[in-house]
Amino acid sequence: MTGRRERKQVLLRLDPVVYEALARWAGDELRSANSQIEFLLRRALADAGRLPTAPAPLPRRGRPPKRPPTEPEA
């Protein structure tokens, strides 16, 4: 394993109007609705003093970085 924690899947039911507002907000910040929910939950946990001491970092936005080409071994 590469040290990354497995992400939990959660079913969340939202009012359609709330979801649309969330999706618009996420789009404004170039996030998916799922990432926006996680961002907001982490911020709420931190504000309440309940964020765990070592949560995994949020995944970076955008494309993954390009890896430099590997050189063939001689």
C-alpha positions in Angstrom: 0.0 0.0 0.0 1.3 3.5 -0.7 0.3 5.0 2.6 -3.0 6.5 1.4 -6.1 5.8 3.4 -9.1 4.3 1.7 -11.8 6.9 1.4 -15.2 6.2 2.9 -18.4 6.2 0.7 -21.5 7.8 2.3 -24.9 8.1 0.9 -26.3 11.6 1.4 -29.8 12.7 0.7 -30.2 16.4 0.0 -33.1 18.6 -1.0 -32.7 19.3 -4.7 -32.6 23.1 -4.2 -29.8 22.7 -1.6 -27.9 20.4 -3.9 -28.2 22.9 -6.8 -26.9 25.7 -4.6 -24.0 23.5 -3.4 -23.2 22.5 -7.0 -23.1 26.1 -8.2 -20.8 27.1 -5.3 -18.6 24.1 -6.0 -18.4 25.1 -9.7 -17.4 28.7 -8.7 -14.5 27.3 -6.7 -13.6 24.7 -9.4 -14.5 21.7 -7.2 -16.9 18.9 -7.6 -20.0 18.8 -5.3 -18.4 15.9 -3.4 -15.2 17.9 -2.8 -17.2 20.9 -1.8 -19.1 18.9 0.8 -15.9 17.5 2.2 -14.3 20.9 2.3 -17.2 22.4 4.2 -17.4 19.5 6.6 -13.7 19.8 7.4 -14.0 23.6 7.9 -17.0 23.1 10.2 -15.1 20.4 12.2 -12.1 22.7 12.6 -14.3 25.7 13.7 -15.9 23.4 16.3 -12.6 22.1 17.5 -13.5 18.6 16.4 -11.2 18.0 13.4 -9.0 15.0 14.1 -5.3 15.8 14.6 -4.1 14.0 11.5 -6.8 13.8 8.8 -5.5 12.9 5.3 -5.0 16.0 3.2 -7.7 17.0 0.8 -7.0 15.7 -2.8 -5.5 18.5 -4.9 -7.7 20.1 -7.5 -7.1 19.8 -11.2 -5.1 17.4 -13.2 -2.5 15.3 -11.5 1.1 16.5 -12.1 2.9 15.0 -15.1 5.6 12.6 -14.2 9.0 13.2 -15.8 9.8 10.5 -18.4 11.8 7.7 -16.8 15.2 7.0 -18.3 15.8 3.5 -19.6 18.4 1.5 -17.6 21.6 0.7 -19.4 
